[in-house]
Amino acid sequence: MKWFNAKYTYVLIVLSLVLCTGLQVMWLQQLFLAQRKQLKEEIEHVISNTAQTNVYLSLTTLKRPGNLRQIKQLFLSPEWDQLRQSFDNMRTLHGMNGTFSISIDNDSTSVMMKFSLKDVPVHNHNQTYSNYGGMTKAQVIRNDRISLLEMKKKVVSNLRLMGITSKIYHIIYVYNRSKIQINLAPKGGTSAFTSKLYAYDIQNFYKYQLYLPTINSIVWYRMRYYLVSSVLMILLTCTAFYFILRLLRKQQLYAHARADFASNMTHEFKTPIATVSVALESIKKYNLINDPETLQNYLDISQHELQRLNLMVEKVLNISQDNDGNHPLHLELYDVQSGLQQVISSMQLQLLNSHASIRLNASAEPCFVFGDPVHLTNVFYNLIDNAIKYAVDTLELQIDCECDAGRVVLSFKDNGPGIEKIYQETIFERFFRIPGEGSTHNVKGSGLGLHYVKGMVEKHKGTLKLKSEPGKGSNFIITLPAAI
């Protein structure tokens, strides 16, 4: 899709990430609300069951409670809980007056719920104490206080089992008037959960209500696996898009590099061809056969340009071989120092024209390796040619050769501009060239030389290292296994 520009790809990826993150946030928000609603229902159910159990236990403390089995079936049944809640709710209606009483004798337990509807509402402010198993009013009040303590204790215990560790407050209402009797909750605070009113004792003096300032922490804890999965999904999505963007960026750089390579190689091929053509034309035009010195000079120039042209052809052929993973090497016993001297001698004209100087510090002993003479010669030529092309001032190149029983070490140290650290790894990539000012290159080249050098050295089971600092030159160190 040529019309789909790369910049739109970046926009699409960013929008996808924003949409993915937004959907995850919305899903977590809806899940949080659902989990909080469920938690409130669970807390309400716990308080309801606790109050119902507490009412039954308070009844069993009365004298002669009658048939305990039947009483338990009644007061612990869900039907009784619904009936009591309905009775209490009906009492709050306008004009409705209700009374509840229980009486126990030797052979029966009587429960009476009574409603009266009058034209003028009458509020019954006094609790009618019925026959609570023959107990006095003081005894009934004492039992109510004990029931309240048990209610608080059981509610706190059950909430802790649910994982609620926040502060718990209890509010006590007068049964008949729904007036707050005891309120320990913080004034002006917001409530995350407030329960319904529950009677906790058979005497019905007071009602109990639970107040929780926060429940969000337990909700998030319950959602911990959902949170982890959402975060992992977002991270994996971001990672995938990161590698996609990185791959896209590399493909763009590779495409630009290939385009630059085609342009640069065209210029590189035309230059030696034009030079040789001019030299041959001058020999023919000026009949230089009668001037042996000038003729020899022109022939040396032509030979040098043809060697350079041959090297560039080798580079281009190496691209195809590199893509196929095929590097045929013709290994033989090769004297590294003799090869270096031959390369330096063949480049004398180029060194003279560039006013460059090379100092070869050869080893006293011959340095032999098993290698391909053609490729190793090209490696040396590339490193020297790069030093000449990229020299800022007059080039001073020092080549050191050392060898021992196990390895041969070659060092190409120049006084050039040096290479910044951020480029010291990427300069060995195919087609890569250090950008100049304005994304242009001051020196024409193919971007294949150092890639070829590194590939050939590693193919010979050697290593290539670079030591360089901007403004302090570069030092390319080749280590090859010595022929034993």
BAMIKE-886566 format. One record per residue (C-alpha): x negated, y negated, z negated; residue in three letters; residue number from 1. Coordinates in steps of 0.001 Angstrom, whole numbers, plus 524288, in hexadecimal, padded with zeros to 5 digits. Layout:
BEGIN
R      px      py      pz    aa     i
R       X       Y       Z   ALA   NUM
...
//
This chain:
BEGIN
R      px      py      pz    aa     i
R   80000   80000   80000   MET     1
R   7F771   7F528   8050C   LYS     2
R   80163   7EAB4   801ED   TRP     3
R   800E1   7EE18   7F37F   PHE     4
R   7F604   7E561   7EEAA   ASN     5
R   7ED8D   7E9B1   7E34E   ALA     6
R   7F1CD   7DE1F   7DB0F   LYS     7
R   7FFCC   7E31F   7DB7E   TYR     8
R   7FAC5   7F021   7D66E   THR     9
R   7F57B   7E964   7CA58   TYR    10
R   8026B   7E252   7C859   VAL    11
R   809E5   7EF0A   7C9E3   LEU    12
R   80140   7F5FD   7C005   ILE    13
R   802A3   7EAF6   7B61A   VAL    14
R   81168   7EAEA   7B7E7   LEU    15
R   811C6   7F9AC   7B63D   SER    16
R   80A10   7F8B9   7A990   LEU    17
R   812D8   7EDEA   7A474   VAL    18
R   81F07   7F59A   7A83E   LEU    19
R   819DC   80227   7A225   CYS    20
R   81653   7FB25   79589   THR    21
R   82359   7F3F7   79547   GLY    22
R   82B0F   80092   7970A   LEU    23
R   82370   80714   78C27   GLN    24
R   825F9   7FB7C   7831B   VAL    25
R   83486   7FB83   78655   MET    26
R   83552   80A2E   78426   TRP    27
R   82E5B   80910   7770F   LEU    28
R   83747   7FDE5   7731F   GLN    29
R   8438E   805BE   77614   GLN    30
R   83DC7   8118E   76F41   LEU    31
R   83A70   8092F   76371   PHE    32
R   8486C   80443   76261   LEU    33
R   84DC5   81210   76390   ALA    34
R   8443C   8174E   7597D   GLN    35
R   8476A   80C50   7500E   ARG    36
R   855F5   80EC5   7517C   LYS    37
R   853E2   81D40   74EF8   GLN    38
R   84B75   81A47   7430A   LEU    39
R   8561F   81177   73D72   LYS    40
R   86012   81C43   73F3A   GLU    41
R   8570F   825E4   73865   GLU    42
R   854F9   81CA0   72CEE   ILE    43
R   8639F   81A32   72BDE   GLU    44
R   86611   828CE   72BF6   HIS    45
R   85BE9   82ADE   7214A   VAL    46
R   86224   82083   7187B   ILE    47
R   86FBE   825DF   71AEF   SER    48
R   86BBF   833B6   71774   ASN    49
R   86435   82F00   70B93   THR    50
R   86FE1   82728   7069D   ALA    51
R   87916   83293   708C8   GLN    52
R   87018   83BED   70188   THR    53
R   86E82   83216   6F68F   ASN    54
R   87D4B   830E7   6F502   VAL    55
R   87E86   83F9E   6F3C3   TYR    56
R   87393   84073   6E9B2   LEU    57
R   879B3   83590   6E1AC   SER    58
R   88681   83D22   6E184   LEU    59
R   87FF3   8497A   6DC79   THR    60
R   87B25   84217   6D06E   THR    61
R   88914   84020   6CB9F   LEU    62
R   88EC1   848D1   6C13B   LYS    63
R   89682   8545C   6C644   ARG    64
R   894A1   85104   6D4C7   PRO    65
R   89DEE   85BCA   6D88A   GLY    66
R   89AF5   86527   6E38A   ASN    67
R   88D43   860FC   6E7DB   LEU    68
R   88DDF   868F8   6F446   ARG    69
R   89A0C   86228   6F933   GLN    70
R   8951E   854E4   6F4AA   ILE    71
R   8886F   856FC   6FC2E   LYS    72
R   88FCE   85AD8   70878   GLN    73
R   897DE   84E79   70767   LEU    74
R   88E04   84416   703B5   PHE    75
R   882EC   84908   70C7A   LEU    76
R   88B61   84ACE   7187E   SER    77
R   88A50   8413D   723E4   PRO    78
R   89911   83F9E   72359   GLU    79
R   89833   83A23   71597   TRP    80
R   88D7A   830D1   719BE   ASP    81
R   895DF   82BCC   724F6   GLN    82
R   8A1AA   82AB4   71BFD   LEU    83
R   89A41   822CA   711E2   ARG    84
R   89474   819C8   71C39   GLN    85
R   8A1F2   817AC   72219   SER    86
R   8A7A1   814F2   714B9   PHE    87
R   89D3B   80AE8   71186   ASP    88
R   89ECA   80462   71ECB   ASN    89
R   8AD96   803A9   71D53   MET    90
R   8AC00   7FCC6   7104D   ARG    91
R   8A53C   7F17C   716F8   THR    92
R   8B0C8   7EE86   71FC5   LEU    93
R   8B889   7E21B   71D45   HIS    94
R   8C394   7E493   713B0   GLY    95
R   8BFB8   7F290   7110C   MET    96
R   8BD65   7F70A   70307   ASN    97
R   8B81B   80493   70031   GLY    98
R   8B4FE   80C4E   6F414   THR    99
R   8AD63   818C8   6F275   PHE   100
R   8ADE5   82196   6E699   SER   101
R   8AA4D   82F3F   6E2AB   ILE   102
R   8AF33   83727   6D72D   SER   103
R   8AAA1   8444F   6D23F   ILE   104
R   8B1A5   84D43   6C8EC   ASP   105
R   8AFF8   85B57   6C4ED   ASN   106
R   8B4D8   8619E   6D161   ASP   107
R   8B490   8574F   6DC10   SER   108
R   8AD8F   84B8A   6E1BB   THR   109
R   8B612   840B9   6E753   SER   110
R   8B163   83660   6F0E7   VAL   111
R   8BA7D   82B08   6F3E9   MET   112
R   8B8D2   82081   6FE4F   MET   113
R   8C339   81605   6FE48   LYS   114
R   8C5C3   80AAA   70785   PHE   115
R   8CF33   7FF66   7052F   SER   116
R   8D270   7F525   70F5F   LEU   117
R   8D842   7E885   70A3C   LYS   118
R   8DC73   7DBD5   710A1   ASP   119
R   8D314   7D461   707E9   VAL   120
R   8C601   7DB44   706CC   PRO   121
R   8C288   7DF06   6F907   VAL   122
R   8B485   7E27E   6F5FD   HIS   123
R   8B297   7EC87   6EB8E   ASN   124
R   8A6D3   7E75A   6E460   HIS   125
R   8A710   7F183   6D9AD   ASN   126
R   8A2D6   7FF7D   6DB7E   GLN   127
R   8ACAC   80928   6D5FF   THR   128
R   8A575   8134B   6CE39   TYR   129
R   8ACC4   81FF6   6CFAE   SER   130
R   8AAAF   82C5A   6C836   ASN   131
R   89C89   82F3C   6CB63   TYR   132
R   89BA7   83BDC   6C43D   GLY   133
R   89E8F   835C9   6B728   GLY   134
R   892BC   82CA3   6B75B   MET   135
R   892E0   81F0E   6B196   THR   136
R   890B7   812C3   6B9B0   LYS   137
R   882D1   81167   6B45D   ALA   138
R   87F9F   81F2B   6B874   GLN   139
R   8851B   81C9B   6C600   VAL   140
R   87CBB   81056   6C795   ILE   141
R   87091   817AB   6C320   ARG   142
R   8731E   8226C   6CD04   ASN   143
R   874F2   8181D   6D79A   ASP   144
R   86794   81273   6D4CC   ARG   145
R   86178   81FEF   6D55B   ILE   146
R   8683F   82283   6E25E   SER   147
R   86313   81592   6E7BE   LEU   148
R   85522   81919   6E3F0   LEU   149
R   8569A   82679   6EA49   GLU   150
R   85C38   82029   6F684   MET   151
R   850BB   816DE   6F7D3   LYS   152
R   846D9   82193   6F529   LYS   153
R   84C94   82AE6   6FF43   LYS   154
R   84DF8   82059   709AE   VAL   155
R   83FCA   81C33   70819   VAL   156
R   83B25   82A5D   70848   SER   157
R   842D4   82DAE   71494   ASN   158
R   83E2E   82162   71B99   LEU   159
R   83007   8247D   71849   ARG   160
R   831F5   83210   71E0D   LEU   161
R   8369D   82B76   72A83   MET   162
R   829DA   823D4   72B02   GLY   163
R   82F47   8169F   726BD   ILE   164
R   824C5   81076   71E4D   THR   165
R   8295F   80260   71E69   SER   166
R   82F5B   7FB57   712D0   LYS   167
R   83CEC   80069   70F07   ILE   168
R   84746   7F7B7   708BE   TYR   169
R   85406   7FB9D   70218   HIS   170
R   8603B   7F31C   70152   ILE   171
R   86B40   7F669   6F7B8   ILE   172
R   87939   7F180   6F9CA   TYR   173
R   884BC   7F124   6F071   VAL   174
R   88DEB   7FBB8   6F53B   TYR   175
R   89AE7   7F47F   6F51A   ASN   176
R   8966F   7E6F3   6F911   ARG   177
R   88B18   7EA0A   70257   SER   178
R   88362   7E005   6FAB9   LYS   179
R   874AE   7E180   6F99A   ILE   180
R   870ED   7E5C0   6EBF6   GLN   181
R   8624C   7E869   6EE0B   ILE   182
R   85A8C   7E36A   6F9BE   ASN   183
R   84BD6   7E55F   6FA1D   LEU   184
R   84A71   7E2D0   708B2   ALA   185
R   84246   7D6ED   70CD4   PRO   186
R   84A52   7CAC4   70EF3   LYS   187
R   84AA3   7C55B   71CAC   GLY   188
R   843C3   7D146   72248   GLY   189
R   84820   7D856   72E75   THR   190
R   84D19   7E621   72D0D   SER   191
R   8493E   7F0CB   73683   ALA   192
R   8533D   7F9F1   7307F   PHE   193
R   85E92   7F80A   726F7   THR   194
R   866B5   803D5   723A7   SER   195
R   87544   804BA   720F9   LYS   196
R   87A8F   80445   7131F   LEU   197
R   87B26   81169   70C3E   TYR   198
R   88112   815AC   6FF62   ALA   199
R   876A6   81D64   6F83D   TYR   200
R   87E58   82178   6EC0F   ASP   201
R   88BCF   826FE   6E963   ILE   202
R   88EF9   81B9C   6E044   GLN   203
R   88EA4   811DA   6EB9D   ASN   204
R   888FD   8066F   6E406   PHE   205
R   87F81   80248   6EE81   TYR   206
R   87B89   804A4   6FC81   LYS   207
R   86DE8   8069D   701DD   TYR   208
R   867B0   8005E   70DF2   GLN   209
R   859F6   80245   713BA   LEU   210
R   8520B   7F6F6   71921   TYR   211
R   845C2   7F8FE   7218E   LEU   212
R   83E42   7ED0B   72665   PRO   213
R   83771   7F4A8   7314D   THR   214
R   83820   801E7   737EB   ILE   215
R   8307A   7FED6   7444F   ASN   216
R   82408   8055E   73FA3   SER   217
R   82A99   812A5   73E14   ILE   218
R   8311B   81101   74B5F   VAL   219
R   823E6   80E61   751E6   TRP   220
R   81E2B   819EF   74AA0   TYR   221
R   828CC   822C5   74FE5   ARG   222
R   825E6   81D8C   75D80   MET   223
R   81730   81FA2   75C62   ARG   224
R   816AF   82A65   766A0   TYR   225
R   81EC6   82250   77020   TYR   226
R   815D4   816A7   76DCE   LEU   227
R   8099A   81EC7   7702A   VAL   228
R   80F3A   824AC   77C97   SER   229
R   8132E   81746   781BE   SER   230
R   805E2   8115D   77EDC   VAL   231
R   7FF1D   81CF6   7854C   LEU   232
R   807E0   81BD9   79134   MET   233
R   804E7   80D5C   79295   ILE   234
R   7F650   80FB9   790B7   LEU   235
R   7F63E   81AD8   79AA1   LEU   236
R   7FDB6   8126C   7A452   THR   237
R   7F439   8071E   7A25F   CYS   238
R   7E8AB   81064   7A3CB   THR   239
R   7EE2F   81629   7B04F   ALA   240
R   7F07D   808B6   7B62B   PHE   241
R   7E2EF   80471   7B1B9   TYR   242
R   7DC8A   80F73   7B94D   PHE   243
R   7E56B   80CBE   7C4EA   ILE   244
R   7E13E   7FE74   7C4D8   LEU   245
R   7D314   80263   7C347   ARG   246
R   7D412   80BE5   7CEA5   LEU   247
R   7DB03   801B1   7D6CD   LEU   248
R   7D05E   7F7DE   7D3B3   ARG   249
R   7C5BA   8016F   7D78A   LYS   250
R   7CCB4   80489   7E438   GLN   251
R   7CD9E   7F61A   7E75F   GLN   252
R   7BF3C   7F40E   7E462   LEU   253
R   7BBD8   7FFF7   7EC83   TYR   254
R   7C3FD   7FB09   7F7EA   ALA   255
R   7BD8C   7ED9B   7F745   HIS   256
R   7B038   7F3FF   7F62A   ALA   257
R   7B29D   7FC41   80248   ARG   258
R   7B6D8   7F028   809B5   ALA   259
R   7AA9A   7E8EF   8053E   ASP   260
R   7A287   7F4CE   808BD   PHE   261
R   7A7AB   7F509   816A7   ALA   262
R   7A4D4   7E695   81835   SER   263
R   79756   7E755   8120B   ASN   264
R   7933C   7F398   81959   MET   265
R   79723   7ED42   82632   THR   266
R   78E19   7E209   822FB   HIS   267
R   78375   7EB5C   81E37   GLU   268
R   783F7   7F371   82AAD   PHE   269
R   78412   7E7BA   833B8   LYS   270
R   77839   7E14E   82D54   THR   271
R   76DF1   7EBEC   83027   PRO   272
R   773CA   7EEA8   83D7B   ILE   273
R   772EA   7E04B   84117   ALA   274
R   764FD   7DF7D   83BB9   THR   275
R   76060   7EB49   843AC   VAL   276
R   76741   7E62A   84FC1   SER   277
R   7608A   7D8F8   84E83   VAL   278
R   7534D   7DF71   84C5C   ALA   279
R   7549F   7E842   85843   LEU   280
R   759A4   7DD09   86064   GLU   281
R   74DF6   7D4AC   85C42   SER   282
R   74466   7DF9B   85F9F   ILE   283
R   74A49   7E0CA   86D09   LYS   284
R   74C50   7D24C   86F73   LYS   285
R   73EC1   7CDB0   86B34   TYR   286
R   73780   7D9A8   87005   ASN   287
R   73196   7DBD3   862A9   LEU   288
R   72A62   7E7D6   86767   ILE   289
R   71F57   7DE68   86A27   ASN   290
R   71FDC   7D977   85C10   ASP   291
R   71D79   7E5BC   853C4   PRO   292
R   71DDA   7DEAE   846B0   GLU   293
R   72B0D   7D83E   84913   THR   294
R   7302D   7E4BA   84F36   LEU   295
R   72C4E   7EC8B   84345   GLN   296
R   732EA   7E2A9   83A72   ASN   297
R   73FA0   7E39A   8422E   TYR   298
R   73ED9   7F276   84235   LEU   299
R   73CE6   7F286   83371   ASP   300
R   748C8   7E9DA   831CB   ILE   301
R   750D6   7F2AC   83A96   SER   302
R   74C4D   7FEC9   8334A   GLN   303
R   74FB2   7F8C0   82652   HIS   304
R   75D4C   7F4CD   82ADA   GLU   305
R   75FBF   80247   8308C   LEU   306
R   75BCF   80862   82396   GLN   307
R   76544   7FF76   81C9F   ARG   308
R   76FEA   802D3   82660   LEU   309
R   76D46   8114E   8245B   ASN   310
R   76E6B   80F9A   815AA   LEU   311
R   77B98   808D2   81701   MET   312
R   7806B   813DB   81FAD   VAL   313
R   77C11   81D5E   8151E   GLU   314
R   78401   8159A   80B44   LYS   315
R   79038   8163E   8139D   VAL   316
R   78E6C   824C5   815E2   LEU   317
R   78CC1   8267A   80752   ASN   318
R   79A8E   8213E   80537   ILE   319
R   7A05D   82CB9   80C91   SER   320
R   7974F   83646   805BC   GLN   321
R   79ADD   83073   7F890   ASP   322
R   7A96C   831B9   7FB40   ASN   323
R   7A7A7   83FF0   7FF1D   ASP   324
R   79F0E   8428A   7F341   GLY   325
R   7946C   8475C   7FC97   ASN   326
R   7865F   8428A   7FAEF   HIS   327
R   77D69   84BB3   80254   PRO   328
R   76FA3   84A6B   7FD2E   LEU   329
R   76378   85020   8037C   HIS   330
R   75ABB   851FF   7F7BD   LEU   331
R   74C17   852EC   7F8D7   GLU   332
R   7401D   84F57   7F0FD   LEU   333
R   73FAC   84083   7F192   TYR   334
R   7352F   83726   7ECB1   ASP   335
R   73CB5   82BB2   7E6F3   VAL   336
R   73122   8225F   7E6FE   GLN   337
R   72DD9   8251C   7F556   SER   338
R   73C29   822C6   7F8D2   GLY   339
R   73C03   815CB   7F193   LEU   340
R   72FA7   8115C   7F87E   GLN   341
R   7357B   814C2   805C9   GLN   342
R   741E0   80D08   802CE   VAL   343
R   739FC   80140   7FE3A   ILE   344
R   73169   801D9   80A69   SER   345
R   73D2E   80281   81397   SER   346
R   74311   7F68D   80CE7   MET   347
R   736E5   7EDFA   80DDC   GLN   348
R   73CDE   7E54D   8183B   LEU   349
R   74932   7E348   8103D   GLN   350
R   74101   7E08F   80419   LEU   351
R   738BE   7D6D3   80BAA   LEU   352
R   74488   7CF91   810DF   ASN   353
R   74A7D   7CEFB   8033F   SER   354
R   73D95   7CB1D   7FCC1   HIS   355
R   73FBC   7D67C   7F384   ALA   356
R   73553   7DE57   7EC98   SER   357
R   735B9   7EC50   7E7AC   ILE   358
R   72C5C   7F217   7DDD8   ARG   359
R   72C10   800DA   7DD37   LEU   360
R   7265C   8068A   7D0C1   ASN   361
R   7241C   81476   7D4FE   ALA   362
R   720F9   81FCE   7CC38   SER   363
R   7136D   8258D   7CC9D   ALA   364
R   71942   832FD   7CF2A   GLU   365
R   72227   8364F   7DAC1   PRO   366
R   73096   83653   7D731   CYS   367
R   737AA   84141   7DE2E   PHE   368
R   74638   8444A   7DE01   VAL   369
R   74EE7   84D88   7E581   PHE   370
R   7570B   84433   7ED84   GLY   371
R   75BF0   83FE5   7FAA8   ASP   372
R   751A9   8368C   8006F   PRO   373
R   75BA0   82F64   808D3   VAL   374
R   76517   82C75   7FDCF   HIS   375
R   75A94   8292E   7F3CD   LEU   376
R   7542E   81FFF   7FD8E   THR   377
R   7614B   81973   7FFA9   ASN   378
R   762DC   8182A   7F0E5   VAL   379
R   755E6   810E7   7EFE2   PHE   380
R   75912   8087A   7FBA6   TYR   381
R   7665D   804A0   7F5E1   ASN   382
R   760B1   8005C   7E8EC   LEU   383
R   755D0   7F866   7EF41   ILE   384
R   75F05   7F294   7F962   ASP   385
R   768A7   7EE70   7EECF   ASN   386
R   75DC8   7E7F8   7E715   ALA   387
R   759CD   7E03D   7F32C   ILE   388
R   76798   7DC31   7F700   LYS   389
R   76BF1   7D7D0   7E986   TYR   390
R   75F5A   7D0E9   7E57C   ALA   391
R   7618F   7C2D7   7E169   VAL   392
R   75377   7BE6C   7E227   ASP   393
R   74791   7C56C   7E786   THR   394
R   7496E   7D3C7   7E48A   LEU   395
R   73FC4   7DA9D   7DBB9   GLU   396
R   7430C   7E902   7DB35   LEU   397
R   73BA8   7F250   7D27A   GLN   398
R   73CD6   800DF   7D511   ILE   399
R   7378F   80A1F   7CABF   ASP   400
R   73627   818B1   7CCBA   CYS   401
R   7339A   821EB   7C169   GLU   402
R   73414   830B1   7C10A   CYS   403
R   731C0   83B99   7B771   ASP   404
R   73417   84A18   7B710   ALA   405
R   742E0   848C3   7B70F   GLY   406
R   74714   83C4C   7BDCE   ARG   407
R   743C9   8311E   7C6D6   VAL   408
R   747CB   82365   7C2C7   VAL   409
R   748BA   81830   7CC92   LEU   410
R   74B1B   80A2F   7C861   SER   411
R   74F19   7FF31   7D1BA   PHE   412
R   74E15   7F273   7CA0C   LYS   413
R   75099   7E572   7D0CF   ASP   414
R   75147   7D720   7CCE7   ASN   415
R   75EA0   7D50E   7D308   GLY   416
R   76AE0   7CE91   7CD73   PRO   417
R   76E60   7DA59   7C52A   GLY   418
R   77B9B   7E0D7   7C39D   ILE   419
R   785CD   7DDA0   7B95F   GLU   420
R   7895A   7E877   7B005   LYS   421
R   7976F   7E970   7B4AA   ILE   422
R   79297   7ED53   7C249   TYR   423
R   787CF   7F6C8   7BE5A   GLN   424
R   790C6   8029D   7BF6D   GLU   425
R   79946   7FE83   7CAD2   THR   426
R   78E29   7FAE2   7D41F   ILE   427
R   78C3E   80967   7D6B4   PHE   428
R   79A4D   80B02   7DB72   GLU   429
R   79C90   80C19   7E9E5   ARG   430
R   79F43   7FF2D   7F0FA   PHE   431
R   79D85   7F739   7E483   PHE   432
R   795A9   7EAD1   7E580   ARG   433
R   79371   7E09D   7DB0D   ILE   434
R   79C24   7D4FF   7DEC1   PRO   435
R   795F9   7C7ED   7E171   GLY   436
R   79BFB   7BA90   7E00F   GLU   437
R   7A9E6   7B9C6   7E501   GLY   438
R   7AADF   7C89C   7E69B   SER   439
R   7A0FF   7C806   7F1CF   THR   440
R   79417   7CF15   7F36B   HIS   441
R   787EA   7C72A   7F602   ASN   442
R   780BF   7D31F   7FB30   VAL   443
R   78667   7DBCD   805B5   LYS   444
R   7872B   7EA31   8027A   GLY   445
R   78F88   7F656   802D9   SER   446
R   790F7   7F92C   7F471   GLY   447
R   78BFB   80703   7F6CB   LEU   448
R   77D8D   805FE   7F3AC   GLY   449
R   77D94   8081A   7E4F0   LEU   450
R   788B6   811D2   7E5E0   HIS   451
R   7807E   81995   7EF72   TYR   452
R   77463   81869   7E6CF   VAL   453
R   77B5A   81D49   7DAA7   LYS   454
R   781D6   82867   7E212   GLY   455
R   77513   82D12   7E807   MET   456
R   76D9B   82C4B   7DB2D   VAL   457
R   7781B   8343A   7D437   GLU   458
R   77861   83DCA   7DF9D   LYS   459
R   769F2   84001   7DD13   HIS   460
R   76D7D   842DC   7CEB8   LYS   461
R   767EE   835E3   7CA5A   GLY   462
R   76CF6   829D6   7C35D   THR   463
R   76DA7   81B75   7C6BF   LEU   464
R   76DDA   810EE   7BC3B   LYS   465
R   76EA3   80238   7BD04   LEU   466
R   768CF   7F882   7B37B   LYS   467
R   76C0A   7EA7C   7B6B5   SER   468
R   76F23   7DD3B   7B0E8   GLU   469
R   773DA   7D142   7B84B   PRO   470
R   7683E   7C8D4   7BC0A   GLY   471
R   75E3D   7D32D   7B807   LYS   472
R   75E74   7DC58   7C39B   GLY   473
R   7627E   7EA91   7C4D9   SER   474
R   75BAC   7F772   7C287   ASN   475
R   760B0   803B8   7C94F   PHE   476
R   75AF1   80FF1   7C31D   ILE   477
R   75B97   81CDB   7CA7F   ILE   478
R   7586E   8298B   7C394   THR   479
R   756A6   835D3   7CBE7   LEU   480
R   752F8   84389   7C7BB   PRO   481
R   744C9   84639   7CB5D   ALA   482
R   74132   851AA   7D413   ALA   483
R   73AFE   85C33   7CBCD   ILE   484
//
